[in-house]
């Protein structure tokens, strides 16, 4: 390519402006971001509960897993302001406390 041809081959400003707009739009958080994070946290907690359920049924639950579950539940309480979710987290926390008590550990 000749120098004169290279100088004439310039990206239009509208393309650069459109790209900048797209990048700016991606950086702005919206309500769906919070919802997506909430769904991901819920799915993670359900996965942990399922693992613990299997361990309880097989009689091989580790104390550390129950303690970790309680810590995780307590951390989730501060992430949301929802009375129904708080009630579910209270039940999970209570159940983990009961299982720890069965193992002779005071939570």
GROMACS elastic network, one bead per residue, 0.5 to 0.9 nm:
[ bonds ]
;  ai    aj funct       b0    kb
    1     4     6  0.83250   500
    1     5     6  0.63116   500
    1     6     6  0.64682   500
    2     5     6  0.51892   500
    2     6     6  0.61917   500
    2     7     6  0.86510   500
    3     6     6  0.50406   500
    3     7     6  0.61489   500
    3     8     6  0.86672   500
    4     7     6  0.51453   500
    4     8     6  0.63650   500
    4     9     6  0.87966   500
    5     8     6  0.51207   500
    5     9     6  0.62704   500
    6     9     6  0.51013   500
    6    10     6  0.78033   500
    7    10     6  0.68431   500
   10    13     6  0.88229   500
   11    14     6  0.85006   500
   11    15     6  0.70431   500
   11    16     6  0.74920   500
   12    15     6  0.55875   500
   12    16     6  0.69010   500
   12    17     6  0.89258   500
   13    16     6  0.51555   500
   13    17     6  0.60623   500
   13    18     6  0.85389   500
   14    18     6  0.59962   500
   14    19     6  0.85020   500
   15    18     6  0.51145   500
   15    19     6  0.61689   500
   15    20     6  0.85916   500
   16    19     6  0.51044   500
   16    20     6  0.61733   500
   16    21     6  0.86615   500
   17    20     6  0.50609   500
   17    21     6  0.62355   500
   17    22     6  0.87323   500
   18    21     6  0.50478   500
   18    22     6  0.62973   500
   18    23     6  0.87078   500
   19    22     6  0.51217   500
   19    23     6  0.62474   500
   19    24     6  0.85953   500
   20    23     6  0.51422   500
   20    24     6  0.61080   500
   20    25     6  0.85876   500
   21    24     6  0.50790   500
   21    25     6  0.61111   500
   21    26     6  0.86743   500
   22    25     6  0.51121   500
   22    26     6  0.63347   500
   22    27     6  0.88957   500
   23    26     6  0.52139   500
   23    27     6  0.65842   500
   24    27     6  0.52730   500
   24    28     6  0.67278   500
   25    28     6  0.54751   500
   25    29     6  0.85510   500
   26    29     6  0.76497   500
   29    32     6  0.81035   500
   29    33     6  0.62755   500
   29    34     6  0.82689   500
   30    33     6  0.55505   500
   30    34     6  0.72109   500
   31    34     6  0.53872   500
   31    35     6  0.63709   500
   31    36     6  0.86698   500
   32    36     6  0.59027   500
   32    37     6  0.84586   500
   33    36     6  0.50766   500
   33    37     6  0.61662   500
   33    38     6  0.85374   500
   34    37     6  0.51251   500
   34    38     6  0.60957   500
   34    39     6  0.85988   500
   35    39     6  0.61193   500
   35    40     6  0.85574   500
   36    39     6  0.50775   500
   36    40     6  0.61283   500
   36    41     6  0.85945   500
   37    40     6  0.50407   500
   37    41     6  0.61309   500
   37    42     6  0.85290   500
   38    41     6  0.51092   500
   38    42     6  0.60953   500
   38    43     6  0.85594   500
   38    79     6  0.86622   500
   38    80     6  0.83433   500
   39    42     6  0.50291   500
   39    43     6  0.60770   500
   39    44     6  0.85412   500
   40    43     6  0.51013   500
   40    44     6  0.61462   500
   40    45     6  0.86304   500
   41    44     6  0.50798   500
   41    45     6  0.61828   500
   41    46     6  0.86150   500
   41    76     6  0.81503   500
   42    45     6  0.51017   500
   42    46     6  0.61326   500
   42    47     6  0.85827   500
   43    46     6  0.50690   500
   43    47     6  0.61569   500
   43    48     6  0.86824   500
   44    47     6  0.51208   500
   44    48     6  0.63396   500
   44    49     6  0.87020   500
   45    48     6  0.50802   500
   45    49     6  0.61685   500
   45    50     6  0.86018   500
   45    69     6  0.83714   500
   45    72     6  0.81087   500
   45    73     6  0.80519   500
   46    50     6  0.60887   500
   46    51     6  0.86365   500
   47    50     6  0.51053   500
   47    51     6  0.63144   500
   47    52     6  0.86955   500
   48    51     6  0.51738   500
   48    52     6  0.62451   500
   48    53     6  0.85929   500
   48    65     6  0.88658   500
   48    69     6  0.74620   500
   49    52     6  0.50441   500
   49    53     6  0.60111   500
   49    54     6  0.86463   500
   49    69     6  0.80887   500
   49    92     6  0.86028   500
   50    54     6  0.63071   500
   50    55     6  0.86387   500
   51    54     6  0.52674   500
   51    55     6  0.62919   500
   51    56     6  0.87033   500
   52    56     6  0.60229   500
   52    57     6  0.85172   500
   52    61     6  0.68116   500
   52    62     6  0.88477   500
   52    65     6  0.75212   500
   52    66     6  0.77814   500
   52    69     6  0.88946   500
   53    56     6  0.51008   500
   53    57     6  0.61648   500
   53    58     6  0.86168   500
   53    61     6  0.87198   500
   54    57     6  0.51521   500
   54    58     6  0.62158   500
   54    59     6  0.84805   500
   54    60     6  0.85694   500
   54    61     6  0.84749   500
   55    58     6  0.51527   500
   55    59     6  0.58984   500
   55    60     6  0.50440   500
   55    62     6  0.80510   500
   56    60     6  0.62232   500
   56    61     6  0.54643   500
   56    99     6  0.88199   500
   57    60     6  0.78438   500
   57    61     6  0.86170   500
   58    61     6  0.78644   500
   61    64     6  0.86216   500
   61    65     6  0.72785   500
   61    66     6  0.78493   500
   62    65     6  0.54088   500
   62    66     6  0.68672   500
   62    67     6  0.89532   500
   63    66     6  0.52770   500
   63    67     6  0.62393   500
   63    68     6  0.85182   500
   63    99     6  0.87592   500
   63   100     6  0.67683   500
   63   103     6  0.76410   500
   63   105     6  0.83001   500
   64    67     6  0.50504   500
   64    68     6  0.59318   500
   64    69     6  0.84411   500
   65    69     6  0.60327   500
   65    70     6  0.86423   500
   66    70     6  0.62640   500
   66    71     6  0.86732   500
   66    96     6  0.57602   500
   66    97     6  0.79431   500
   66    99     6  0.76744   500
   66   100     6  0.68705   500
   67    70     6  0.51621   500
   67    71     6  0.62984   500
   67    72     6  0.86185   500
   67    96     6  0.76682   500
   67    97     6  0.84919   500
   67   100     6  0.79075   500
   67   107     6  0.78521   500
   68    71     6  0.50847   500
   68    72     6  0.60732   500
   68    73     6  0.85571   500
   69    72     6  0.50314   500
   69    73     6  0.60753   500
   69    74     6  0.85374   500
   69    92     6  0.85454   500
   69    93     6  0.78730   500
   69    96     6  0.73006   500
   70    73     6  0.51048   500
   70    74     6  0.61241   500
   70    75     6  0.85768   500
   70    92     6  0.79089   500
   70    93     6  0.56289   500
   70    94     6  0.88223   500
   70    96     6  0.65250   500
   70    97     6  0.77975   500
   70   107     6  0.88986   500
   71    74     6  0.51375   500
   71    75     6  0.61647   500
   71    76     6  0.86823   500
   71    93     6  0.89204   500
   72    75     6  0.51043   500
   72    76     6  0.62692   500
   72    77     6  0.89101   500
   73    76     6  0.51035   500
   73    77     6  0.65426   500
   73    89     6  0.61280   500
   73    90     6  0.83407   500
   73    92     6  0.75380   500
   73    93     6  0.66826   500
   74    77     6  0.53425   500
   74    78     6  0.74270   500
   74    89     6  0.78955   500
   74    90     6  0.89546   500
   74    93     6  0.79005   500
   75    78     6  0.59146   500
   75    79     6  0.71320   500
   76    79     6  0.51232   500
   76    80     6  0.70024   500
   76    86     6  0.89665   500
   76    89     6  0.81361   500
   77    80     6  0.60227   500
   77    81     6  0.77318   500
   77    82     6  0.89111   500
   77    85     6  0.82647   500
   77    86     6  0.64957   500
   77    89     6  0.73458   500
   78    81     6  0.74959   500
   80    85     6  0.79851   500
   80    86     6  0.83241   500
   81    85     6  0.81039   500
   81    86     6  0.78960   500
   82    85     6  0.53286   500
   82    86     6  0.61533   500
   82    87     6  0.87480   500
   83    87     6  0.62332   500
   83    88     6  0.88082   500
   84    87     6  0.51048   500
   84    88     6  0.64654   500
   84    89     6  0.87127   500
   85    88     6  0.51180   500
   85    89     6  0.61501   500
   85    90     6  0.85183   500
   86    89     6  0.50048   500
   86    90     6  0.60343   500
   86    91     6  0.86706   500
   87    91     6  0.63667   500
   87    92     6  0.87821   500
   88    91     6  0.51333   500
   88    92     6  0.63269   500
   88    93     6  0.86200   500
   89    92     6  0.50607   500
   89    93     6  0.60482   500
   89    94     6  0.84917   500
   90    93     6  0.50738   500
   90    94     6  0.60486   500
   90    95     6  0.85952   500
   91    94     6  0.50528   500
   91    95     6  0.61435   500
   91    96     6  0.85861   500
   92    95     6  0.51646   500
   92    96     6  0.61773   500
   92    97     6  0.85553   500
   93    96     6  0.51660   500
   93    97     6  0.61254   500
   93    98     6  0.86595   500
   94    97     6  0.50043   500
   94    98     6  0.61788   500
   94    99     6  0.86892   500
   95    98     6  0.50511   500
   95    99     6  0.62529   500
   95   100     6  0.85975   500
   96    99     6  0.51483   500
   96   100     6  0.61634   500
   96   101     6  0.85882   500
   96   107     6  0.88409   500
   97   100     6  0.50506   500
   97   101     6  0.61195   500
   97   102     6  0.86552   500
   97   105     6  0.86206   500
   97   106     6  0.77613   500
   97   107     6  0.59814   500
   98   101     6  0.50039   500
   98   102     6  0.62682   500
   98   103     6  0.87614   500
   98   107     6  0.88448   500
   99   102     6  0.50227   500
   99   103     6  0.64781   500
   99   104     6  0.88230   500
   99   105     6  0.87053   500
  100   103     6  0.50530   500
  100   104     6  0.64195   500
  100   105     6  0.51594   500
  100   106     6  0.67197   500
  100   107     6  0.67246   500
  101   105     6  0.50287   500
  101   106     6  0.57352   500
  101   107     6  0.73447   500
  102   105     6  0.73414   500
  103   106     6  0.88302   500
